[in-house]
Amino acid sequence: MSVSSQFAEPAHPWRFSVPELVLVLITVVWGTTFLIVQHALTVTGPFFFVGLRFATAALLLGVTATRTMAGVTWLDLRAGSLIGVVLMLGYSLQTVGLKTIPSSQSAFITALYVPFVPLLQLFFLRRVPQPMAWIGVVLAFTGLVLLAGPEGASISFEVGELWTLASAVAIAGEIILIGAFAGKAHARRVTVVQLGVASLLSFAAMIPAGESIPPFSWLLVATAVGLGLASALIQFAMNWAQRTVSPTRATLIYAGEPVWAGIFGRIAGERLGPIAILGAALIVLGVLVSELRWKRR
C-alpha cells in the first residue's frame, strides 16, 4: 500500500473518526504539559530533562510490551530510529529555545510546523494535499498567529528563535515520518524504539552542550514520571492513529494544542482577549474545513 492511498476518506466532513478523536485527546494532554516543563527547567538542564522523560516513557511502555518486542523487525527498528532522531531534535531544540525566549514567541515559532508539514509532504513524499486542506492550514496558522499576539509573532532571528525554528522543522519531520511508516511497521514496537533512541540521543547531547547531571529533586522525579507516562501514550497514539489520518489532517488537529492550553489557563484564572478567542475559532474552523471536498460535475 502506498503512502498516498493508505488514508481513508471521512464518512462525513463534520464527523471525527475514532483515530481523529484519539488525536484530539492527546492534543488536550499536550495543552496541559507546557507549564509543567517550564517548572521542571528550574531544577534541570534541557537535554537531561528530555532524556529522562523519554527514558521513563520507553521503560513504562516497554514493560507492557515485552512479548511484542520479541518480534521486532528491521522495519520497526528503522522506522523507530528515524522518528526517534527527529523526536529528540523537536523536543530538545524547543526546550533549549525556551531558556532564552518567552513562551509566547516559542509557541508562535513552533507553530510554523503547521505550514511546514504539507510542504515537506509534497517535497519528500510527492503527495499533494487536497485544496481544502491548504485552506485549513492557512486558517489554522492565522489562528495561531492571533493566539501568539504581537509579542509572540515578532521575530528578530536571535539564537533562541533559530533553535525553536529548527525544532518546528523537526516536529514537521516527525509527523511526516509517522505518516510514512504508519500501517507498515508495528505501532507499539516503533514507539518503544523511537522513545529509546530519543532518550539516548538526548543524554549524549549533554556532553557537547556542557550540561551536567542535576542534583536529586522530587520535582524532577515527579515531572519525569508524569510526563514520561504522557509521552508514552501520546507517541503510541500518534503511531496508531496516523495509519488512517493523513499528515496534513493530523497537523491541523495538533494545531489545537494552544487552544486547549488557553482553556486550561482560563480555568486557572487567566483571561483570553477577543483576538485570542478569534484565533482559537480559526484553528477549529481550519480543522473542519480541511475535510471538505470540491464537488466535480
LINKATA-V652398 format. One line per field, one symbol per residue. ss: DSSP state (a for helix, b for strand, c for the rest). phi: phi as a letter, one per 30 degrees, with the letter a starting at -180 (. if undefined). burial: # if it has 9 or more other ideal C-beta (glycine too) atoms within 8 Angstrom, else .. A space follows every 10 residues. Layout:
# LINKATA-V652398
ss=???
phi=???
burial=???
This chain:
# LINKATA-V652398
ss=ccaaaccccc cccccccaaa aaaaaaaaaa aaaaaaaaaa cccccaaaaa aaaaaaaaaa aaaccaaaac cccaaaaaaa aaaaaaaaaa aaaaaaaacc ccaaaaaaaa ccaaaaaaaa aaaacccccc aaaaaaaaaa aaaaaaaaaa aaccccccaa aaaaaaaaaa aaaaaaaaaa acccccaaaa aaaaaaaaaa aaaaaaaaac cccccccaaa aaaaaaaaaa aaaaaaaaaa acccccaaaa aaaaccaaaa aaaaaaaccc cccaaaaaaa aaaaaaaaac ccccccc
phi=.dddcdcddd dadcccdded ddddddddde dccddddddd ddbadddddd dddddddddd ddddbddddd cecddddddd dddddddddd dddddddddb bddddddddd dddddddddd dddcchcddd eddddddddd ddddddddid ddddbchded dddddddddd dddddddddd cdiccdeddd dddddddddd dddddddddi ccdddebddd dddddddddd dddddddddd dddbcdeddd ddddddeddd ddddddddjd bcdddddddd dddddddddd cdbdccd
burial=.....#.... ......#.## ########## ####.##### #..####### ########## ##..#..##. .##.###### ########## ########.. #..####### ########.# ##..#...## .######### #########. ###......# ########## #########. ##..###### ########## ###.##.... #..#..#.## #.######## ########## ########## ########## ######.... .#...##### ########## #......
